[in-house]
Amino acid sequence: MSTPTPGHRDRRRVHHEATRREILDAAWANARENGLAGLSLRALARTVGMEPQSLYTYFHSKNALYDALFAEAYAELLSRQRAAAHPDPQVAFTRIAHAFVHYCTEDPVRYLLLFQRTVPGFTPGPDGMRSAVEVLDLVRDILARLGIGDPEALDVLTAVLGGIAAQQTANEPGGRRWTGLTDRAVTMFLREFAPDR
């Protein structure tokens, strides 16, 4: 295999990445239409115009495809959480709480993949878990900046914000009945874990 000359594109690699992107986009669309568990590699191959066995060049199994979707979704969540950063930890905390709830409720399929374990037998791999751990570390850092050292605080926070997202997604997709409670949830959390704030 020849090495591309500096300044020249590796056309094979560019084509491979473009096809991989097309498969992932089609997988998200398929999952939104048929549910995560209904994702079919055969149907996905037809959608992108390739033979089913050719799909295995890009993803060696259905779980590998789920893993790529998981990693991509967590990387996007991490990007949004970082974008919500602010020098004042209380402002950052509030913004990150809103960013998380919004991220979860804007795409129920993505929410299910990341937080509800709806795909039997799927366990995220190292790439997906790397971003997931970074998201949690970012939140832990903000909690520390708020003076919150209680080891249960993060569990309570994820349960409360995840509960808001779950209620909104299950009962009123696209609405604001539960997401509108995010500020109250943040206030309750801070009153419990950072009363000086």
MDTraj code that builds the backbone (N, CA, C; nanometers):
import mdtraj as md
import numpy as np

residues = "MET SER THR PRO THR PRO GLY HIS ARG ASP ARG ARG ARG VAL HIS HIS GLU ALA THR ARG ARG GLU ILE LEU ASP ALA ALA TRP ALA ASN ALA ARG GLU ASN GLY LEU ALA GLY LEU SER LEU ARG ALA LEU ALA ARG THR VAL GLY MET GLU PRO GLN SER LEU TYR THR TYR PHE HIS SER LYS ASN ALA LEU TYR ASP ALA LEU PHE ALA GLU ALA TYR ALA GLU LEU LEU SER ARG GLN ARG ALA ALA ALA HIS PRO ASP PRO GLN VAL ALA PHE THR ARG ILE ALA HIS ALA PHE VAL HIS TYR CYS THR GLU ASP PRO VAL ARG TYR LEU LEU LEU PHE GLN ARG THR VAL PRO GLY PHE THR PRO GLY PRO ASP GLY MET ARG SER ALA VAL GLU VAL LEU ASP LEU VAL ARG ASP ILE LEU ALA ARG LEU GLY ILE GLY ASP PRO GLU ALA LEU ASP VAL LEU THR ALA VAL LEU GLY GLY ILE ALA ALA GLN GLN THR ALA ASN GLU PRO GLY GLY ARG ARG TRP THR GLY LEU THR ASP ARG ALA VAL THR MET PHE LEU ARG GLU PHE ALA PRO ASP ARG".split()
xyz = np.array([
    [0.0849, -0.1189, 0.0000],
    [0.0000, 0.0000, 0.0000],
    [0.0887, 0.1243, 0.0000],
    [0.0643, 0.2131, -0.0916],
    [0.1484, 0.3318, -0.1028],
    [0.1055, 0.4384, -0.0031],
    [0.2040, 0.5149, 0.0391],
    [0.1783, 0.6255, 0.1313],
    [0.1509, 0.7508, 0.0494],
    [0.0428, 0.8241, 0.0829],
    [0.0136, 0.9448, 0.0056],
    [0.1256, 1.0481, 0.0182],
    [0.1501, 1.1182, -0.0899],
    [0.2492, 1.2252, -0.0916],
    [0.1987, 1.3396, -0.0042],
    [0.2894, 1.4032, 0.0726],
    [0.2447, 1.5162, 0.1557],
    [0.1715, 1.6204, 0.0701],
    [0.0594, 1.6690, 0.1221],
    [-0.0189, 1.7685, 0.0491],
    [-0.1264, 1.7058, -0.0382],
    [-0.1224, 1.5721, -0.0542],
    [-0.2232, 1.5035, -0.1343],
    [-0.3167, 1.4249, -0.0429],
    [-0.4425, 1.4182, -0.0822],
    [-0.5401, 1.3441, -0.0035],
    [-0.5240, 1.1943, -0.0265],
    [-0.5465, 1.1184, 0.0769],
    [-0.5545, 0.9733, 0.0637],
    [-0.6991, 0.9435, 0.0241],
    [-0.7230, 0.9318, -0.1073],
    [-0.8601, 0.9197, -0.1581],
    [-0.9319, 0.7969, -0.1028],
    [-0.8584, 0.6896, -0.0857],
    [-0.9205, 0.5676, -0.0329],
    [-0.9706, 0.5911, 0.1095],
    [-0.8880, 0.6563, 0.1905],
    [-0.9275, 0.6848, 0.3281],
    [-1.0440, 0.7827, 0.3334],
    [-1.0384, 0.8860, 0.2492],
    [-1.1467, 0.9843, 0.2427],
    [-1.2773, 0.9156, 0.2040],
    [-1.2708, 0.8270, 0.1056],
    [-1.3905, 0.7537, 0.0619],
    [-1.4418, 0.6626, 0.1741],
    [-1.3485, 0.5951, 0.2422],
    [-1.3866, 0.5057, 0.3526],
    [-1.4587, 0.5844, 0.4623],
    [-1.4033, 0.6995, 0.5006],
    [-1.4639, 0.7814, 0.6057],
    [-1.5997, 0.8373, 0.5625],
    [-1.6113, 0.8756, 0.4349],
    [-1.7393, 0.9276, 0.3850],
    [-1.8457, 0.8181, 0.3870],
    [-1.8070, 0.6976, 0.3492],
    [-1.9022, 0.5852, 0.3513],
    [-1.9406, 0.5501, 0.4944],
    [-1.8429, 0.5513, 0.5826],
    [-1.8709, 0.5237, 0.7240],
    [-1.9687, 0.6273, 0.7794],
    [-1.9486, 0.7550, 0.7442],
    [-2.0378, 0.8619, 0.7884],
    [-2.1795, 0.8388, 0.7343],
    [-2.1886, 0.7987, 0.6084],
    [-2.3187, 0.7717, 0.5465],
    [-2.3897, 0.6570, 0.6183],
    [-2.3146, 0.5534, 0.6553],
    [-2.3732, 0.4396, 0.7276],
    [-2.4239, 0.4836, 0.8644],
    [-2.3445, 0.5634, 0.9358],
    [-2.3876, 0.6102, 1.0681],
    [-2.5121, 0.6977, 1.0582],
    [-2.5151, 0.7873, 0.9610],
    [-2.6333, 0.8728, 0.9427],
    [-2.7567, 0.7884, 0.9127],
    [-2.7382, 0.6883, 0.8263],
    [-2.8502, 0.5997, 0.7913],
    [-2.8929, 0.5167, 0.9128],
    [-2.7965, 0.4769, 0.9962],
    [-2.8294, 0.3992, 1.1165],
    [-2.9122, 0.4819, 1.2138],
    [-2.8735, 0.6095, 1.2347],
    [-2.9545, 0.6964, 1.3216],
    [-3.0961, 0.7092, 1.2669],
    [-3.1093, 0.7328, 1.1365],
    [-3.2413, 0.7480, 1.0740],
    [-3.3228, 0.6200, 1.0890],
    [-3.2590, 0.5061, 1.0663],
    [-3.3259, 0.3769, 1.0785],
    [-3.3727, 0.3539, 1.2216],
    [-3.2858, 0.3837, 1.3192],
    [-3.3211, 0.3640, 1.4597],
    [-3.4350, 0.4563, 1.5016],
    [-3.4368, 0.5774, 1.4473],
    [-3.5458, 0.6706, 1.4812],
    [-3.6783, 0.6245, 1.4213],
    [-3.6714, 0.5547, 1.3113],
    [-3.7940, 0.5061, 1.2467],
    [-3.8413, 0.3729, 1.3044],
    [-3.7471, 0.2835, 1.3358],
    [-3.7832, 0.1468, 1.3747],
    [-3.7457, 0.1101, 1.5175],
    [-3.6852, 0.2027, 1.5901],
    [-3.6391, 0.1725, 1.7254],
    [-3.4981, 0.1163, 1.7226],
    [-3.4270, 0.1320, 1.8325],
    [-3.2886, 0.0854, 1.8392],
    [-3.2765, -0.0650, 1.8192],
    [-3.3613, -0.1401, 1.8870],
    [-3.3535, -0.2858, 1.8766],
    [-3.3940, -0.3340, 1.7377],
    [-3.4678, -0.2508, 1.6635],
    [-3.5113, -0.2885, 1.5293],
    [-3.4106, -0.2554, 1.4210],
    [-3.2940, -0.2062, 1.4594],
    [-3.1908, -0.1717, 1.3625],
    [-3.1448, -0.2985, 1.2910],
    [-3.1546, -0.2978, 1.1594],
    [-3.1190, -0.4144, 1.0784],
    [-3.0018, -0.3805, 0.9878],
    [-2.8953, -0.4607, 0.9970],
    [-2.7785, -0.4366, 0.9122],
    [-2.8130, -0.4591, 0.7651],
    [-2.8982, -0.5567, 0.7387],
    [-2.9383, -0.5848, 0.6000],
    [-3.0138, -0.4649, 0.5414],
    [-3.1100, -0.4125, 0.6180],
    [-3.1864, -0.2958, 0.5711],
    [-3.0953, -0.1743, 0.5594],
    [-3.0020, -0.1616, 0.6526],
    [-2.9083, -0.0499, 0.6509],
    [-2.8206, -0.0553, 0.5252],
    [-2.7749, -0.1747, 0.4902],
    [-2.6935, -0.1917, 0.3690],
    [-2.7728, -0.1498, 0.2453],
    [-2.8996, -0.1903, 0.2401],
    [-2.9844, -0.1501, 0.1259],
    [-2.9981, 0.0014, 0.1194],
    [-3.0161, 0.0653, 0.2355],
    [-3.0335, 0.2105, 0.2405],
    [-2.9141, 0.2838, 0.1812],
    [-2.7935, 0.2349, 0.2113],
    [-2.6733, 0.3034, 0.1623],
    [-2.6233, 0.2464, 0.0299],
    [-2.6993, 0.1504, -0.0272],
    [-2.6662, 0.0983, -0.1595],
    [-2.5459, 0.0072, -0.1656],
    [-2.5336, -0.0812, -0.0657],
    [-2.4232, -0.1775, -0.0689],
    [-2.4739, -0.3155, -0.0304],
    [-2.3959, -0.4160, -0.0608],
    [-2.4295, -0.5529, -0.0214],
    [-2.4101, -0.5667, 0.1300],
    [-2.4960, -0.6458, 0.1952],
    [-2.4834, -0.6594, 0.3411],
    [-2.3431, -0.6990, 0.3870],
    [-2.2784, -0.7914, 0.3135],
    [-2.1450, -0.8339, 0.3566],
    [-2.0427, -0.7199, 0.3468],
    [-2.0675, -0.6233, 0.2583],
    [-1.9758, -0.5086, 0.2454],
    [-1.9820, -0.4187, 0.3677],
    [-2.0960, -0.4184, 0.4338],
    [-2.1117, -0.3368, 0.5542],
    [-2.0122, -0.3787, 0.6629],
    [-1.9778, -0.5080, 0.6633],
    [-1.8860, -0.5592, 0.7657],
    [-1.7440, -0.5052, 0.7478],
    [-1.7144, -0.4458, 0.6327],
    [-1.5854, -0.3790, 0.6132],
    [-1.5757, -0.2575, 0.7054],
    [-1.6921, -0.1992, 0.7374],
    [-1.6971, -0.0781, 0.8186],
    [-1.7312, -0.1075, 0.9646],
    [-1.8199, -0.2036, 0.9862],
    [-1.8604, -0.2419, 1.1221],
    [-1.8715, -0.3938, 1.1243],
    [-1.7874, -0.4593, 1.2032],
    [-1.7799, -0.6057, 1.1992],
    [-1.8993, -0.6761, 1.2629],
    [-1.9841, -0.6000, 1.3326],
    [-2.1032, -0.6588, 1.3942],
    [-2.2043, -0.5485, 1.4233],
    [-2.3238, -0.5901, 1.4586],
    [-2.4255, -0.4920, 1.4962],
    [-2.3819, -0.4160, 1.6216],
    [-2.3209, -0.4875, 1.7160],
    [-2.2746, -0.4202, 1.8376],
    [-2.1645, -0.3192, 1.8081],
    [-2.0819, -0.3467, 1.7072],
    [-1.9788, -0.2495, 1.6685],
    [-2.0439, -0.1223, 1.6145],
    [-2.1541, -0.1389, 1.5434],
    [-2.2282, -0.0223, 1.4933],
    [-2.2902, 0.0550, 1.6096],
    [-2.3536, -0.0179, 1.7031],
    [-2.4089, 0.0487, 1.8214],
    [-2.2989, 0.1226, 1.8978],
    [-2.1822, 0.0605, 1.9060],
    [-2.0717, 0.1218, 1.9782],
    [-2.0280, 0.2521, 1.9116],
    [-2.0239, 0.2527, 1.7795],
    [-1.9871, 0.3752, 1.7071],
    [-2.0914, 0.4845, 1.7298],
    [-2.2196, 0.4474, 1.7307],
    [-2.3264, 0.5438, 1.7567],
    [-2.3149, 0.5980, 1.8999],
    [-2.2884, 0.5085, 1.9942],
    [-2.2741, 0.5457, 2.1347],
    [-2.1579, 0.6441, 2.1515],
    [-2.0427, 0.6107, 2.0915],
    [-1.9244, 0.6967, 2.1027],
    [-1.9509, 0.8335, 2.0409],
    [-2.0157, 0.8342, 1.9255],
    [-2.0461, 0.9602, 1.8580],
    [-2.1403, 1.0458, 1.9422],
    [-2.2433, 0.9833, 1.9993],
    [-2.3414, 1.0582, 2.0786],
    [-2.2791, 1.1141, 2.2060],
    [-2.1946, 1.0362, 2.2721],
    [-2.1304, 1.0860, 2.3942],
    [-2.0293, 1.1953, 2.3627],
    [-1.9601, 1.1842, 2.2499],
    [-1.8659, 1.2896, 2.2106],
    [-1.9408, 1.4208, 2.1877],
    [-2.0597, 1.4123, 2.1290],
    [-2.1412, 1.5325, 2.1067],
    [-2.1884, 1.5906, 2.2401],
    [-2.2313, 1.5041, 2.3325],
    [-2.2725, 1.5523, 2.4648],
    [-2.1552, 1.6208, 2.5348],
    [-2.0385, 1.5612, 2.5278],
    [-1.9198, 1.6220, 2.5895],
    [-1.8916, 1.7593, 2.5291],
    [-1.9032, 1.7703, 2.3980],
    [-1.8808, 1.8981, 2.3304],
    [-1.9793, 2.0034, 2.3799],
    [-2.1045, 1.9643, 2.3961],
    [-2.2054, 2.0604, 2.4443],
    [-2.1812, 2.0984, 2.5898],
    [-2.1403, 2.0011, 2.6705],
    [-2.1130, 2.0307, 2.8109],
    [-1.9953, 2.1279, 2.8220],
    [-1.8933, 2.1069, 2.7410],
    [-1.7782, 2.1986, 2.7433],
    [-1.8185, 2.3380, 2.6975],
    [-1.9080, 2.3438, 2.5993],
    [-1.9536, 2.4735, 2.5483],
    [-2.0339, 2.5502, 2.6541],
    [-2.0900, 2.4782, 2.7504],
    [-2.1697, 2.5419, 2.8555],
    [-2.0828, 2.5927, 2.9701],
    [-1.9519, 2.5723, 2.9619],
    [-1.8613, 2.6131, 3.0701],
    [-1.8716, 2.7629, 3.0989],
    [-1.8411, 2.7974, 3.2222],
    [-1.8455, 2.9371, 3.2663],
    [-1.7524, 2.9500, 3.3868],
    [-1.6872, 3.0669, 3.4041],
    [-1.5965, 3.0827, 3.5191],
    [-1.6662, 3.0678, 3.6541],
    [-1.7904, 3.1121, 3.6633],
    [-1.8664, 3.0977, 3.7879],
    [-1.9215, 2.9556, 3.7930],
    [-1.8800, 2.8751, 3.8927],
    [-1.9230, 2.7354, 3.8945],
    [-2.0745, 2.7162, 3.9057],
    [-2.1433, 2.8081, 3.9725],
    [-2.2888, 2.7939, 3.9840],
    [-2.3555, 2.8177, 3.8498],
    [-2.3079, 2.9168, 3.7754],
    [-2.3612, 2.9414, 3.6410],
    [-2.3291, 2.8224, 3.5505],
    [-2.2050, 2.7737, 3.5591],
    [-2.1652, 2.6581, 3.4779],
    [-2.2513, 2.5375, 3.5110],
    [-2.2753, 2.5151, 3.6396],
    [-2.3564, 2.4010, 3.6834],
    [-2.4982, 2.4095, 3.6252],
    [-2.5590, 2.5264, 3.6341],
    [-2.6943, 2.5450, 3.5818],
    [-2.6978, 2.5256, 3.4306],
    [-2.5990, 2.5826, 3.3615],
    [-2.5948, 2.5711, 3.2154],
    [-2.5734, 2.4268, 3.1720],
    [-2.4886, 2.3554, 3.2442],
    [-2.4621, 2.2157, 3.2089],
    [-2.5848, 2.1296, 3.2362],
    [-2.6566, 2.1585, 3.3436],
    [-2.7806, 2.0847, 3.3719],
    [-2.8805, 2.1041, 3.2589],
    [-2.8978, 2.2272, 3.2145],
    [-2.9902, 2.2545, 3.1035],
    [-2.9423, 2.1889, 2.9740],
    [-2.8122, 2.1964, 2.9482],
    [-2.7581, 2.1361, 2.8255],
    [-2.7822, 1.9858, 2.8249],
    [-2.7642, 1.9214, 2.9407],
    [-2.7854, 1.7770, 2.9508],
    [-2.9315, 1.7408, 2.9251],
    [-3.0221, 1.8095, 2.9930],
    [-3.1650, 1.7790, 2.9777],
    [-3.2094, 1.8037, 2.8335],
    [-3.1653, 1.9145, 2.7755],
    [-3.2006, 1.9442, 2.6364],
    [-3.1460, 1.8371, 2.5422],
    [-3.0208, 1.7981, 2.5641],
    [-2.9586, 1.6973, 2.4786],
    [-3.0368, 1.5663, 2.4833],
    [-3.0789, 1.5272, 2.6019],
    [-3.1526, 1.4014, 2.6187],
    [-3.2906, 1.4055, 2.5541],
    [-3.3572, 1.5182, 2.5653],
    [-3.4959, 1.5234, 2.5189],
    [-3.5103, 1.5587, 2.3717],
    [-3.4064, 1.6149, 2.3100],
    [-3.4206, 1.6527, 2.1694],
    [-3.4161, 1.5323, 2.0764],
    [-3.3634, 1.4193, 2.1233],
    [-3.3553, 1.2991, 2.0398],
    [-3.3766, 1.1766, 2.1288],
    [-3.5019, 1.1306, 2.1425],
    [-3.5315, 1.0187, 2.2324],
    [-3.4523, 0.8913, 2.2015],
    [-3.4250, 0.8639, 2.0745],
    [-3.3500, 0.7425, 2.0395],
    [-3.2079, 0.7508, 2.0942],
    [-3.1459, 0.8650, 2.0777],
    [-3.0107, 0.8846, 2.1301],
    [-3.0111, 0.8715, 2.2829],
    [-3.1117, 0.9298, 2.3471],
    [-3.1260, 0.9197, 2.4924],
    [-3.1356, 0.7728, 2.5354],
    [-3.2174, 0.6958, 2.4649],
    [-3.2330, 0.5545, 2.4994],
    [-3.1014, 0.4788, 2.4854],
    [-3.0267, 0.5055, 2.3797],
    [-2.8996, 0.4368, 2.3586],
    [-2.8000, 0.4692, 2.4708],
    [-2.7925, 0.5960, 2.5088],
    [-2.6931, 0.6367, 2.6078],
    [-2.7303, 0.6016, 2.7510],
    [-2.8600, 0.6105, 2.7845],
    [-2.8961, 0.6058, 2.9260],
    [-2.9961, 0.4987, 2.9677],
    [-3.0520, 0.4235, 2.8746],
    [-3.1555, 0.3288, 2.9139],
    [-3.1242, 0.1813, 2.8864],
    [-3.0132, 0.1516, 2.8254],
    [-2.9719, 0.0125, 2.8000],
    [-3.0828, -0.0687, 2.7329],
    [-3.1370, -0.0160, 2.6243],
    [-3.2492, -0.0798, 2.5559],
    [-3.2067, -0.1807, 2.4500],
    [-3.0768, -0.1937, 2.4251],
    [-3.0278, -0.2885, 2.3251],
    [-2.9746, -0.4112, 2.3981],
    [-3.0454, -0.5252, 2.3894],
    [-3.0005, -0.6457, 2.4595],
    [-2.8596, -0.6868, 2.4172],
    [-2.7749, -0.7134, 2.5149],
    [-2.6412, -0.7637, 2.4881],
    [-2.5383, -0.6594, 2.4494],
    [-2.5788, -0.5333, 2.4388],
    [-2.4824, -0.4303, 2.3994],
    [-2.4139, -0.3702, 2.5214],
    [-2.2816, -0.3704, 2.5173],
    [-2.2002, -0.3042, 2.6186],
    [-2.1052, -0.2099, 2.5453],
    [-2.1044, -0.0830, 2.5804],
    [-2.0160, 0.0124, 2.5119],
    [-1.8694, -0.0267, 2.5253],
    [-1.7935, 0.0015, 2.4209],
    [-1.6510, -0.0262, 2.4210],
    [-1.5709, 0.0914, 2.4745],
    [-1.4378, 0.0810, 2.4697],
    [-1.3512, 0.1852, 2.5271],
    [-1.3702, 0.3240, 2.4657],
    [-1.3917, 0.3327, 2.3340],
    [-1.4069, 0.4650, 2.2712],
    [-1.5298, 0.5372, 2.3241],
    [-1.6408, 0.4668, 2.3300],
    [-1.7632, 0.5270, 2.3813],
    [-1.7519, 0.5624, 2.5282],
    [-1.6922, 0.4738, 2.6043],
    [-1.6814, 0.4974, 2.7477],
    [-1.5848, 0.6110, 2.7797],
    [-1.4877, 0.6356, 2.6934],
    [-1.3925, 0.7445, 2.7170],
    [-1.4658, 0.8785, 2.7284],
    [-1.5547, 0.9052, 2.6322],
    [-1.6295, 1.0315, 2.6364],
    [-1.7279, 1.0332, 2.7523],
    [-1.7877, 0.9185, 2.7832],
    [-1.8813, 0.9118, 2.8954],
    [-1.8110, 0.9466, 3.0259],
    [-1.6909, 0.8937, 3.0439],
    [-1.6133, 0.9226, 3.1648],
    [-1.5747, 1.0706, 3.1678],
    [-1.5401, 1.1269, 3.0523],
    [-1.5045, 1.2697, 3.0477],
    [-1.6234, 1.3578, 3.0856],
    [-1.7440, 1.3193, 3.0429],
    [-1.8644, 1.3947, 3.0815],
    [-1.8794, 1.3932, 3.2330],
    [-1.8662, 1.2753, 3.2936],
    [-1.8796, 1.2658, 3.4388],
    [-1.7684, 1.3417, 3.5108],
    [-1.6465, 1.3351, 3.4577],
    [-1.5352, 1.4085, 3.5195],
    [-1.5585, 1.5593, 3.5154],
    [-1.6146, 1.6066, 3.4048],
    [-1.6443, 1.7489, 3.3921],
    [-1.7448, 1.7917, 3.4994],
    [-1.8474, 1.7101, 3.5205],
    [-1.9483, 1.7419, 3.6223],
    [-1.8866, 1.7329, 3.7619],
    [-1.8047, 1.6305, 3.7847],
    [-1.7375, 1.6184, 3.9158],
    [-1.6526, 1.7418, 3.9458],
    [-1.5846, 1.7918, 3.8430],
    [-1.5013, 1.9106, 3.8601],
    [-1.5859, 2.0316, 3.9024],
    [-1.7009, 2.0483, 3.8382],
    [-1.7880, 2.1611, 3.8742],
    [-1.8429, 2.1433, 4.0156],
    [-1.8789, 2.0199, 4.0515],
    [-1.9263, 1.9953, 4.1881],
    [-1.8164, 2.0305, 4.2886],
    [-1.6927, 1.9925, 4.2568],
    [-1.5809, 2.0260, 4.3472],
    [-1.5638, 2.1768, 4.3583],
    [-1.5781, 2.2481, 4.2465],
    [-1.5661, 2.3943, 4.2492],
    [-1.6796, 2.4578, 4.3308],
    [-1.7909, 2.3873, 4.3407],
    [-1.9022, 2.4348, 4.4235],
    [-1.8848, 2.3950, 4.5695],
    [-1.7774, 2.3217, 4.6002],
    [-1.7533, 2.2769, 4.7371],
    [-1.8328, 2.1535, 4.7737],
    [-1.8820, 2.0804, 4.6738],
    [-1.9626, 1.9608, 4.6992],
    [-1.8713, 1.8385, 4.6935],
    [-1.8517, 1.7770, 4.8097],
    [-1.7647, 1.6606, 4.8172],
    [-1.8379, 1.5312, 4.8480],
    [-1.9667, 1.5379, 4.8713],
    [-2.0451, 1.4191, 4.9030],
    [-2.0392, 1.3218, 4.7852],
    [-1.9919, 1.1979, 4.8084],
    [-1.9801, 1.1031, 4.6976],
    [-2.1135, 1.0642, 4.6348],
    [-2.2238, 1.0853, 4.7062],
    [-2.3550, 1.0512, 4.6512],
    [-2.4151, 1.1641, 4.5669],
    [-2.3536, 1.2806, 4.5697],
    [-2.4104, 1.3965, 4.4999],
    [-2.4261, 1.3713, 4.3506],
    [-2.3252, 1.3132, 4.2887],
    [-2.3324, 1.2884, 4.1443],
    [-2.4429, 1.1888, 4.1122],
    [-2.4593, 1.0879, 4.1965],
    [-2.5665, 0.9901, 4.1742],
    [-2.7037, 1.0559, 4.1836],
    [-2.7206, 1.1417, 4.2839],
    [-2.8486, 1.2119, 4.2995],
    [-2.8715, 1.3019, 4.1780],
    [-2.7681, 1.3736, 4.1370],
    [-2.7819, 1.4648, 4.0241],
    [-2.8217, 1.3905, 3.8964],
    [-2.7524, 1.2814, 3.8654],
    [-2.7858, 1.2085, 3.7425],
    [-2.9252, 1.1468, 3.7510],
    [-2.9652, 1.1038, 3.8711],
    [-3.0997, 1.0474, 3.8872],
    [-3.2068, 1.1545, 3.8647],
    [-3.1840, 1.2737, 3.9195],
    [-3.2831, 1.3817, 3.9067],
    [-3.2917, 1.4317, 3.7626],
    [-3.1766, 1.4657, 3.7030],
    [-3.1798, 1.5181, 3.5663],
    [-3.2205, 1.4096, 3.4666],
    [-3.1735, 1.2875, 3.4888],
    [-3.2162, 1.1765, 3.4032],
    [-3.3658, 1.1513, 3.4167],
    [-3.4173, 1.1687, 3.5377],
    [-3.5614, 1.1514, 3.5598],
    [-3.6432, 1.2559, 3.4863],
    [-3.5960, 1.3797, 3.4872],
    [-3.6634, 1.4867, 3.4127],
    [-3.6673, 1.4501, 3.2640],
    [-3.5516, 1.4085, 3.2110],
    [-3.5445, 1.3727, 3.0689],
    [-3.6351, 1.2536, 3.0378],
    [-3.6348, 1.1536, 3.1248],
    [-3.7171, 1.0344, 3.1022],
    [-3.8657, 1.0690, 3.1030],
    [-3.9080, 1.1503, 3.1986],
    [-4.0496, 1.1890, 3.2068],
    [-4.0912, 1.2683, 3.0837],
    [-4.0072, 1.3625, 3.0436],
    [-4.0414, 1.4452, 2.9283],
    [-4.0490, 1.3605, 2.8015],
    [-3.9510, 1.2734, 2.7823],
    [-3.9441, 1.1889, 2.6632],
    [-4.0605, 1.0906, 2.6578],
    [-4.0955, 1.0329, 2.7727],
    [-4.2004, 0.9321, 2.7757],
    [-4.3411, 0.9909, 2.7686],
    [-4.3612, 1.1068, 2.8288],
    [-4.4971, 1.1580, 2.8453],
    [-4.5357, 1.2763, 2.7578],
    [-4.4385, 1.3545, 2.7150],
    [-4.4711, 1.4724, 2.6361],
    [-4.3526, 1.5089, 2.5464],
    [-4.3194, 1.4197, 2.4500],
    [-4.2053, 1.4494, 2.3630],
    [-4.2216, 1.5856, 2.2959],
    [-4.1154, 1.6640, 2.3023],
    [-4.1189, 1.7961, 2.2404],
    [-4.1796, 1.9047, 2.3273],
    [-4.2359, 1.8664, 2.4411],
    [-4.2983, 1.9648, 2.5297],
    [-4.2001, 2.0197, 2.6320],
    [-4.2568, 2.0880, 2.7344],
    [-4.1714, 2.1500, 2.8356],
    [-4.2210, 2.1255, 2.9784],
    [-4.3189, 2.0372, 2.9938],
    [-4.3752, 2.0174, 3.1273],
    [-4.2670, 1.9784, 3.2285],
    [-4.1813, 1.8833, 3.1931],
    [-4.0767, 1.8386, 3.2862],
    [-3.9466, 1.9158, 3.2668],
    [-3.9084, 1.9430, 3.1432],
    [-3.7826, 2.0152, 3.1226],
    [-3.7892, 2.1544, 3.1862],
    [-3.9102, 2.2094, 3.1955],
    [-3.9282, 2.3398, 3.2592],
    [-3.9003, 2.3373, 3.4092],
    [-3.8825, 2.2175, 3.4644],
    [-3.8534, 2.2044, 3.6078],
    [-3.7031, 2.2002, 3.6366],
    [-3.6213, 2.2122, 3.5337],
    [-3.4765, 2.1978, 3.5518],
    [-3.4206, 2.2979, 3.6520],
    [-3.4610, 2.4238, 3.6434],
    [-3.4089, 2.5234, 3.7385],
    [-3.4484, 2.4894, 3.8816],
    [-3.5706, 2.4426, 3.9005],
    [-3.6140, 2.4050, 4.0364],
    [-3.5326, 2.2861, 4.0866],
    [-3.5042, 2.1913, 3.9970],
    [-3.4242, 2.0751, 4.0359],
    [-3.2826, 2.1178, 4.0738],
    [-3.2258, 2.2102, 3.9983],
    [-3.0916, 2.2609, 4.0285],
    [-3.0921, 2.3305, 4.1649],
    [-3.1935, 2.4129, 4.1895],
    [-3.2038, 2.4834, 4.3181],
    [-3.2158, 2.3844, 4.4336],
    [-3.3015, 2.2825, 4.4169],
    [-3.3176, 2.1803, 4.5220],
    [-3.1862, 2.1073, 4.5473],
    [-3.1170, 2.0720, 4.4395],
    [-2.9907, 2.0009, 4.4522],
    [-2.8887, 2.0859, 4.5286],
    [-2.8750, 2.2129, 4.4909],
    [-2.7788, 2.2997, 4.5571],
    [-2.8173, 2.3248, 4.7033],
    [-2.9461, 2.3347, 4.7289],
    [-2.9906, 2.3546, 4.8686],
    [-2.9533, 2.2342, 4.9537],
    [-2.9595, 2.1154, 4.8940],
    [-2.9263, 1.9921, 4.9676],
    [-2.7757, 1.9740, 4.9846],
    [-2.7012, 1.9960, 4.8756],
    [-2.5590, 1.9596, 4.8766],
    [-2.4642, 2.0792, 4.8930],
    [-2.5123, 2.1999, 4.8643],
    [-2.4268, 2.3187, 4.8800],
    [-2.5096, 2.4303, 4.9417],
    [-2.5518, 2.4106, 5.0670],
    [-2.6431, 2.5084, 5.1299],
    [-2.5866, 2.6499, 5.1367],
    [-2.4532, 2.6648, 5.1390],
    [-2.3947, 2.7981, 5.1452],
    [-2.4166, 2.8754, 5.0150],
    [-2.4499, 2.8018, 4.9075],
    [-2.4743, 2.8669, 4.7795],
    [-2.6164, 2.9194, 4.7725],
])
top = md.Topology()
chain = top.add_chain()
for i, resn in enumerate(residues, 1):
    res = top.add_residue(resn, chain, resSeq=i)
    for name in ("N", "CA", "C"):
        top.add_atom(name, md.element.get_by_symbol(name[0]), res)
traj = md.Trajectory(xyz[None], top)
